[in-house]
Amino acid sequence: VLCSQGLFAQTLDRRVLGIDEIFRLADENSQSIQMYKTGKEAADEALKAAKSQRLPDIGASLSFSYLGDGYIWDRDFKNGQNIPMPHFDNNFALEAQQVIYAGGANSSITLAELGQQMAALDWQKNRQEIRFLLTGYYLDLYKLNNQLQVLQKNLDLTEQVIRNMESRRTQGTALKNDITRYELQKETLKLQLAKVQDTRKIMNHQLVTTLHLPAGTEIVPDSTLLNEEVTALAENDWQMMASQNNVGLQQAQLAMKMNEQKVKLERSELLPKIALVAGEHLDGPITIEVPVLDNNFNYWYVGVGIKYNLSSLFKNNKKVRQAKLNVRRAQEEYSLAQEQIENGVQANYVNFLTSFTDLRTQEKSVELADQNYNVTSNRYKNDLALLTDMLDASNMKLSADLGLVNARINLIYSYYKMKYITHTL
């Protein structure tokens, strides 16, 4: 009983997952996506912090101190005398300032908004990359499962042929050497089967790890995937989708706007800053009188303050030129990104169309290989074909079956690659 419990504990948890479910689990559990999501949240807080800079600056101070007696001289430092002073000193100040014009320095808020958009695009781009990575794992797993089925089917077929040949050998119509050659093919198929099983374990582990599923989970791809209709669309349609949705292109365009705002920010240093100011003071004693007045003096003020940094005339002009060059570079990078994406869509679209041709070719190859195998098998049973002909027909059938599976998977992969390039996964 204890041994049986241990065996059940090691049983894999089989889960049939469709590709949409894979994407949903990735959004919830992928460490990479969560990291970029946190970066997006940080950018949201950075925008709030930038907007808070528009609020007025308010400061308050309160101090108490002990004043010593003063001493006074003539201008030639003669006839000095002690000046008694009240020893308790107090000071209270309340000051407020609201900037009403900063020469374009408020561009920092716009810059933070653009940074927020850039973080959101980074998150979207990472989601597309993770989804495409998982698509590759998923389709490879699907391909390996189908290879296992094809290899097992051919292995069963080979074993059936061996049994038939054993029967014929007892009748004296087949040689031991013929059976040996087929047993060699059987062992080769077993080796291929073992290699595919090992590769499947590795691929399954990578999927489980990325999705943060429980250890020991066995992912079974949805068998209806290959039945879904894949539409090629026109190349212009894919190009339009890429121009509208490709995150890299949007990021390049956003980088231009960010650099334009940096130009405004540098130019703001060449302009004066204007602010409304207000203050309330309560001081005592009044030490500007001799003798000192032991009174509290309260005063307040409201006004407009203007500040201009003269050194910016010979310092910031170089920074403005640098910022303008960064704008031009961002524009050039955007044009380059457009070219690269256009070329990428065109190249992958050609490969996408080729995958349709490859599928039709492999379907015809399987049909011909099946016909050839059936004809050769019947001829061999009637002693009209050699064993080598039978082996060739069997290998041709195996190759065609595997080729058809790969062609179907490659078509699906090409389709999802087009969606990845256009960032519509």
C-alpha positions as CSV (number, residue, x, y, z in Angstrom):
1,V,0.0,0.0,0.0
2,L,2.8,2.4,0.9
3,C,4.5,1.7,-2.4
4,S,1.3,2.3,-4.4
5,Q,0.9,5.7,-2.6
6,G,4.4,6.7,-3.6
7,L,3.6,5.9,-7.2
8,F,0.4,7.9,-7.2
9,A,2.3,10.8,-5.6
10,Q,4.6,10.9,-8.6
11,T,1.8,10.8,-11.2
12,L,1.9,13.8,-13.4
13,D,-1.0,16.3,-13.3
14,R,-2.1,16.4,-16.9
15,R,-3.7,19.6,-18.0
16,V,-5.1,20.2,-21.4
17,L,-4.4,23.9,-22.2
18,G,-5.3,26.0,-25.3
19,I,-3.0,28.7,-26.4
20,D,-5.3,31.4,-25.1
21,E,-5.2,29.8,-21.7
22,I,-1.4,29.8,-21.9
23,F,-1.5,33.6,-22.5
24,R,-3.8,34.1,-19.6
25,L,-1.6,32.2,-17.2
26,A,1.4,34.1,-18.5
27,D,-0.3,37.4,-17.7
28,E,-1.0,36.2,-14.2
29,N,2.2,34.3,-13.3
30,S,5.1,35.3,-15.6
31,Q,7.9,36.9,-13.5
32,S,9.0,39.0,-16.5
33,I,5.5,40.5,-17.1
34,Q,5.1,41.2,-13.4
35,M,8.4,43.1,-13.4
36,Y,7.4,45.3,-16.3
37,K,4.0,45.8,-14.6
38,T,5.7,47.1,-11.5
39,G,7.7,49.5,-13.7
40,K,4.4,50.7,-15.2
41,E,3.1,51.4,-11.7
42,A,6.3,53.2,-10.8
43,A,5.8,55.5,-13.8
44,D,2.2,56.2,-12.7
45,E,3.6,57.4,-9.3
46,A,6.3,59.5,-11.1
47,L,3.5,61.3,-13.0
48,K,1.6,62.0,-9.7
49,A,4.9,63.3,-8.2
50,A,5.5,65.6,-11.2
51,K,2.0,67.0,-11.0
52,S,2.4,67.7,-7.3
53,Q,5.2,70.1,-8.2
54,R,2.5,72.5,-9.4
55,L,1.1,72.9,-5.9
56,P,2.3,76.0,-3.9
57,D,5.4,75.8,-1.8
58,I,4.6,76.5,1.9
59,G,7.1,76.8,4.7
60,A,6.9,77.6,8.4
61,S,9.7,78.2,10.9
62,L,9.7,78.8,14.7
63,S,12.7,79.5,16.8
64,F,13.6,80.6,20.4
65,S,17.0,81.7,21.5
66,Y,19.0,83.5,24.2
67,L,20.4,86.9,23.3
68,G,23.5,88.2,25.1
69,D,24.1,91.9,25.8
70,G,25.4,94.0,23.0
71,Y,28.5,96.3,22.9
72,I,28.8,99.6,20.9
73,W,31.8,101.8,19.8
74,D,32.4,104.9,17.9
75,R,33.6,104.4,14.3
76,D,37.2,104.5,15.5
77,F,36.3,101.8,18.1
78,K,36.6,104.3,21.0
79,N,34.1,105.1,23.8
80,G,32.7,101.6,24.0
81,Q,29.8,100.9,26.2
82,N,27.7,97.9,27.1
83,I,24.1,97.7,25.7
84,P,21.8,95.7,27.8
85,M,19.4,93.6,25.7
86,P,16.3,91.4,26.5
87,H,17.6,87.9,26.6
88,F,14.6,86.0,25.2
89,D,14.4,86.0,21.4
90,N,11.6,84.5,19.4
91,N,11.0,84.2,15.6
92,F,8.0,82.8,13.7
93,A,7.7,82.9,9.9
94,L,5.1,81.5,7.5
95,E,5.9,81.9,3.8
96,A,4.1,80.7,0.6
97,Q,5.0,80.8,-3.1
98,Q,3.1,79.8,-6.2
99,V,4.9,79.7,-9.5
100,I,2.6,81.1,-12.2
101,Y,5.2,81.1,-15.1
102,A,8.3,79.0,-15.4
103,G,9.2,79.6,-19.0
104,G,8.1,76.1,-20.1
105,A,9.4,74.2,-17.1
106,N,6.0,72.6,-16.7
107,S,7.2,70.4,-19.6
108,S,8.5,68.1,-16.8
109,I,4.8,67.0,-16.3
110,T,4.4,66.3,-20.0
111,L,7.7,64.4,-19.9
112,A,6.4,62.3,-16.9
113,E,3.2,61.6,-18.9
114,L,5.2,60.4,-21.8
115,G,7.3,58.3,-19.5
116,Q,4.1,56.7,-18.2
117,Q,3.1,55.9,-21.8
118,M,6.6,54.5,-22.4
119,A,6.4,52.2,-19.4
120,A,3.0,51.0,-20.5
121,L,4.5,50.2,-24.0
122,D,7.4,48.4,-22.4
123,W,4.9,46.2,-20.5
124,Q,2.9,45.6,-23.7
125,K,6.1,44.7,-25.7
126,N,7.2,42.3,-23.0
127,R,3.8,40.6,-23.0
128,Q,4.1,40.2,-26.8
129,E,7.6,38.7,-26.4
130,I,6.6,36.3,-23.6
131,R,3.5,35.3,-25.6
132,F,5.6,34.6,-28.7
133,L,8.1,32.6,-26.6
134,L,5.4,30.5,-25.1
135,T,3.8,30.0,-28.5
136,G,7.1,28.5,-29.7
137,Y,7.3,26.2,-26.7
138,Y,3.6,25.3,-27.1
139,L,3.9,24.4,-30.8
140,D,7.1,22.6,-30.3
141,L,5.3,20.5,-27.6
142,Y,2.5,19.9,-30.0
143,K,4.9,18.9,-32.7
144,L,6.7,16.5,-30.3
145,N,3.4,14.9,-29.3
146,N,2.5,14.3,-32.9
147,Q,6.0,12.9,-33.6
148,L,5.5,10.5,-30.7
149,Q,2.2,9.4,-32.3
150,V,3.7,9.0,-35.7
151,L,6.7,7.1,-34.4
152,Q,4.5,4.8,-32.2
153,K,2.3,4.2,-35.2
154,N,5.2,3.2,-37.4
155,L,6.7,1.2,-34.6
156,D,3.5,-0.8,-34.3
157,L,3.4,-1.2,-38.0
158,T,7.0,-2.5,-38.0
159,E,6.2,-5.0,-35.2
160,Q,3.2,-6.2,-37.3
161,V,5.5,-6.7,-40.3
162,I,7.9,-8.7,-38.1
163,R,5.1,-10.9,-36.9
164,N,4.0,-11.5,-40.5
165,M,7.6,-12.3,-41.5
166,E,8.0,-14.7,-38.5
167,S,4.9,-16.5,-39.8
168,R,6.2,-16.6,-43.3
169,R,9.6,-17.8,-42.0
170,T,7.9,-20.8,-40.4
171,Q,6.4,-21.5,-43.8
172,G,9.8,-21.2,-45.4
173,T,9.0,-18.2,-47.5
174,A,11.1,-15.6,-45.5
175,L,14.7,-15.6,-44.3
176,K,16.0,-14.9,-40.8
177,N,18.2,-12.1,-42.3
178,D,15.0,-10.3,-43.5
179,I,13.6,-10.4,-40.0
180,T,16.9,-9.1,-38.6
181,R,16.9,-6.1,-40.9
182,Y,13.4,-5.2,-39.8
183,E,14.3,-5.7,-36.1
184,L,17.1,-3.2,-36.7
185,Q,14.6,-0.7,-38.0
186,K,12.5,-1.4,-35.0
187,E,15.3,-0.6,-32.6
188,T,16.0,2.6,-34.6
189,L,12.4,3.7,-34.2
190,K,12.6,2.9,-30.4
191,L,15.7,5.2,-30.1
192,Q,14.0,8.0,-32.0
193,L,10.9,7.6,-29.8
194,A,13.1,7.8,-26.6
195,K,14.8,10.9,-27.9
196,V,11.5,12.6,-28.7
197,Q,10.2,11.7,-25.3
198,D,13.2,13.3,-23.6
199,T,12.9,16.4,-25.6
200,R,9.3,16.7,-24.8
201,K,10.1,16.5,-21.0
202,I,12.5,19.4,-21.4
203,M,10.0,21.5,-23.4
204,N,7.2,20.7,-20.9
205,H,9.4,21.8,-18.0
206,Q,10.2,25.1,-19.7
207,L,6.5,25.8,-20.2
208,V,5.6,24.8,-16.6
209,T,8.4,27.0,-15.2
210,T,7.5,30.0,-17.2
211,L,3.9,29.7,-16.3
212,H,4.7,29.0,-12.6
213,L,2.5,25.9,-12.6
214,P,3.0,23.2,-9.9
215,A,6.0,21.0,-10.4
216,G,5.1,17.7,-12.1
217,T,2.4,19.3,-14.3
218,E,2.2,17.7,-17.8
219,I,0.8,20.1,-20.3
220,V,-1.2,18.6,-23.1
221,P,-1.8,20.9,-26.1
222,D,-5.4,21.3,-27.3
223,S,-5.9,18.9,-30.2
224,T,-8.3,21.3,-32.0
225,L,-5.5,23.7,-32.7
226,L,-4.6,22.3,-36.1
227,N,-8.3,22.4,-37.1
228,E,-8.5,26.2,-36.8
229,E,-8.6,28.0,-40.1
230,V,-5.6,30.1,-40.8
231,T,-6.2,33.1,-43.1
232,A,-3.2,34.6,-45.0
233,L,-4.6,38.1,-45.5
234,A,-2.9,40.5,-48.0
235,E,0.5,41.8,-47.3
236,N,-0.9,45.4,-47.2
237,D,-3.2,44.4,-44.4
238,W,-0.4,43.0,-42.3
239,Q,1.7,46.1,-43.1
240,M,-1.2,48.3,-41.9
241,M,-1.6,46.3,-38.7
242,A,2.1,46.6,-38.0
243,S,2.1,50.4,-38.5
244,Q,-0.9,50.7,-36.1
245,N,0.0,48.2,-33.4
246,N,3.8,47.5,-33.4
247,V,5.0,48.6,-30.0
248,G,8.5,49.2,-31.1
249,L,7.2,51.7,-33.7
250,Q,5.1,53.4,-31.0
251,Q,8.1,53.6,-28.7
252,A,10.2,55.3,-31.4
253,Q,7.4,57.8,-32.0
254,L,7.1,58.4,-28.3
255,A,10.8,58.9,-28.0
256,M,10.6,61.8,-30.5
257,K,7.9,63.5,-28.3
258,M,10.0,63.0,-25.2
259,N,13.1,64.6,-26.8
260,E,10.9,67.5,-28.0
261,Q,9.8,68.1,-24.5
262,K,13.4,68.0,-23.3
263,V,14.1,70.9,-25.7
264,K,11.3,72.9,-24.1
265,L,12.7,72.1,-20.7
266,E,16.2,73.3,-21.6
267,R,14.8,76.5,-23.2
268,S,12.8,77.2,-20.0
269,E,16.1,77.9,-18.3
270,L,16.6,80.9,-20.7
271,L,13.3,82.5,-19.5
272,P,12.4,84.3,-16.2
273,K,10.5,82.6,-13.5
274,I,7.5,84.4,-12.0
275,A,5.7,83.5,-8.8
276,L,3.2,84.9,-6.4
277,V,4.7,85.2,-2.9
278,A,3.1,85.8,0.5
279,G,4.5,85.8,4.1
280,E,3.7,86.4,7.7
281,H,6.5,87.1,10.3
282,L,6.4,87.6,14.1
283,D,9.8,88.6,15.5
284,G,11.0,89.9,18.9
285,P,12.7,91.8,20.3
286,I,13.4,94.5,17.8
287,T,17.2,94.6,17.6
288,I,17.6,97.2,14.9
289,E,16.9,100.0,17.4
290,V,19.4,101.2,20.0
291,P,18.4,100.9,22.7
292,V,16.7,97.6,21.8
293,L,12.9,97.5,21.9
294,D,11.6,94.6,24.0
295,N,8.6,94.1,21.8
296,N,7.2,91.7,19.3
297,F,7.0,93.0,15.7
298,N,4.5,91.4,13.3
299,Y,4.4,92.1,9.6
300,W,3.1,90.4,6.4
301,Y,3.5,90.9,2.7
302,V,2.0,89.8,-0.6
303,G,3.6,90.3,-3.9
304,V,5.1,89.0,-7.2
305,G,8.6,87.7,-7.5
306,I,10.7,87.5,-10.6
307,K,13.8,85.4,-10.9
308,Y,16.2,85.2,-13.8
309,N,19.4,83.1,-14.0
310,L,21.9,85.2,-16.1
311,S,24.4,82.4,-16.3
312,S,21.9,80.4,-18.4
313,L,22.7,82.8,-21.3
314,F,26.1,81.2,-21.8
315,K,25.4,77.7,-20.3
316,N,22.0,76.5,-21.5
317,N,22.4,77.4,-25.1
318,K,24.7,74.4,-25.6
319,K,22.2,72.1,-23.8
320,V,19.5,73.3,-26.1
321,R,21.6,72.5,-29.2
322,Q,22.2,69.0,-27.7
323,A,18.5,68.5,-27.1
324,K,17.7,69.5,-30.7
325,L,20.2,66.9,-32.0
326,N,18.6,64.3,-29.8
327,V,15.3,65.1,-31.4
328,R,16.8,64.7,-34.9
329,R,18.3,61.4,-33.9
330,A,15.0,60.2,-32.5
331,Q,13.4,61.1,-35.8
332,E,16.0,59.1,-37.7
333,E,15.5,56.1,-35.3
334,Y,11.8,56.3,-36.0
335,S,12.4,56.2,-39.8
336,L,14.8,53.3,-39.3
337,A,12.2,51.4,-37.2
338,Q,9.6,51.9,-39.9
339,E,12.0,50.4,-42.5
340,Q,12.9,47.4,-40.3
341,I,9.3,46.6,-39.5
342,E,8.3,46.9,-43.1
343,N,11.1,44.6,-44.2
344,G,10.3,42.2,-41.3
345,V,6.6,42.0,-42.3
346,Q,7.4,41.5,-46.0
347,A,10.0,38.7,-45.3
348,N,7.8,36.8,-42.8
349,Y,4.8,37.2,-45.1
350,V,6.7,35.5,-47.9
351,N,7.7,32.7,-45.5
352,F,4.0,32.5,-44.3
353,L,2.8,31.9,-47.9
354,T,5.6,29.4,-48.4
355,S,4.3,27.4,-45.4
356,F,0.9,27.0,-47.2
357,T,2.8,25.5,-50.2
358,D,4.8,23.3,-48.0
359,L,1.7,22.0,-46.3
360,R,0.0,21.1,-49.6
361,T,3.2,19.4,-50.8
362,Q,3.5,17.4,-47.6
363,E,-0.2,16.3,-47.9
364,K,0.4,15.1,-51.4
365,S,3.6,13.3,-50.2
366,V,1.8,11.5,-47.5
367,E,-0.9,10.4,-50.0
368,L,1.8,9.1,-52.4
369,A,3.8,7.5,-49.6
370,D,0.7,5.6,-48.3
371,Q,-0.1,4.4,-51.8
372,N,3.5,3.3,-52.3
373,Y,3.7,1.5,-49.0
374,N,0.4,-0.4,-49.6
375,V,1.4,-1.4,-53.1
376,T,4.9,-2.4,-52.0
377,S,3.5,-4.3,-49.0
378,N,1.1,-6.3,-51.2
379,R,3.9,-7.0,-53.7
380,Y,6.2,-8.2,-50.9
381,K,3.5,-10.5,-49.6
382,N,3.2,-12.0,-53.0
383,D,7.0,-12.3,-53.4
384,L,7.0,-9.6,-56.1
385,A,9.2,-7.1,-54.2
386,L,12.4,-7.3,-52.3
387,L,12.9,-6.5,-48.6
388,T,14.9,-3.4,-49.5
389,D,11.9,-2.1,-51.4
390,M,9.7,-2.7,-48.3
391,L,12.2,-0.9,-46.1
392,D,12.4,2.0,-48.5
393,A,8.6,2.3,-48.6
394,S,8.4,2.2,-44.8
395,N,11.1,4.9,-44.3
396,M,9.4,7.0,-47.0
397,K,6.1,6.7,-45.2
398,L,7.6,7.7,-41.8
399,S,9.4,10.6,-43.4
400,A,6.2,11.8,-45.1
401,D,4.1,11.4,-41.9
402,L,6.6,13.4,-39.9
403,G,6.9,16.0,-42.6
404,L,3.1,16.6,-42.7
405,V,3.0,17.1,-38.9
406,N,5.8,19.5,-39.1
407,A,4.3,21.4,-42.0
408,R,1.0,21.9,-40.1
409,I,2.8,23.1,-37.0
410,N,5.1,25.4,-39.1
411,L,2.0,27.0,-40.7
412,I,0.5,27.7,-37.3
413,Y,3.9,29.1,-36.1
414,S,4.2,31.3,-39.2
415,Y,0.8,32.7,-38.5
416,Y,1.6,33.5,-34.9
417,K,4.9,35.0,-36.0
418,M,3.0,37.4,-38.2
419,K,0.8,38.3,-35.3
420,Y,3.9,38.8,-33.2
421,I,5.6,41.1,-35.7
422,T,2.4,43.2,-35.9
423,H,2.1,42.9,-32.0
424,T,-1.5,41.6,-32.2
425,L,-0.9,38.4,-30.2
